[in-house]
């Protein structure tokens, strides 16, 4: 399952008060640079969407694909991203960036 958009709820949970989640799928699009990150705490499509939305806000990002089942987030961008920027986006979504995936 992968998702690209959904606004995180103010409750601090990845799921909405109504218990809905985002099931939309998207493929990673071509960019000059692709990096794969390991993120801790994703459990559903809404989690994926929350992370994808925050990382998509980083300047130069062309696509994001988050997969809860593996905890991996693949990011394509026009240039290499500063890990601090990715970490801040993941933190803002309410999750923990473990680092780059091996």
N, C-alpha and C positions, 0 to 999 in steps of 0.2 A: 504494500500500500504506500502511495506517496501523495503528498499534497503540496500545494503551492500558496494558497491564500486562505486566510481566516484571521480575524482580529482576536487577540487574546482577551479573555474576560477579566474584569477587575477583581474577580473573586480569588485570583491566584491559582485557579485550577485551569487546566487545558481544556476542560469540557465546559460547555455553557450551562447555565442553571437549568435549562430544559433538557440537558443530557445529550444534546446533538453534537455531532462532530463533522469535520470536513473529510469527504471521501474522494475529492477531486484528484485526478492523477495528471502528472505532467512529466515530460521528458526533459532531460538536461539538454540545453541548446549549446551550440558551438560558441566558444569564446576563446580568447587568446590563451588563457590559463585555466586549468581545472585543478582543484584541490579537494581532497576528501578529508572530512573531519569526523571525529568520534564525539558524540554528544550523549550525555547521561540523563535519563529521566523521561525520554519519549515513550509513550505507551499506546498512542492511537493516532488516527488521521488528523485530528484537531491539533495535537501536539506538533505533528509534522508541519501543518499549516502555519502555526504560530511561529515556529523557528524559521520557516521559509520566508514569511513576511518580514520579519526583523532583519534577516541577512540580506534580503532583496533591497533593503533601504541603504545598504552600503554603496557608496559611489563606485561605479565601474562594474558592479555585479550584473551579469547578463542572464543567469538562470540559477535556480536552486532546486535540488531534489533531496528531500529528507525522507528517510525510511525508518520508521519506528522499530520494526522487527530486528534490524541490525544496529540501530543507533548511529548510522552513518548519514552524513549530510555532504552531498557533492555540490560544489559551487564552481560555476564558470564565471570568469571575470575578464575584463580587458587587460588587466595587469595583476601581478601578484598582490594579494591582500595582506595587510598587517594582521597578525594573529590577534593582537589586542582589539582590533575593530570587530573581528568575528566573535571573540570572547564577549565583548560588550553587548553585541546583538543577541547572542545566545542567552546571556544573563538577563537581558531585558525581557526576553520571552519566558523566562522562569526556569531555565535549564542550565546544565553545567557542561561547558566545553572541556573534554578530557584532553584533546590535542588533535594532531593530525593522525589520520588512520594509517596503519602500516600496510 
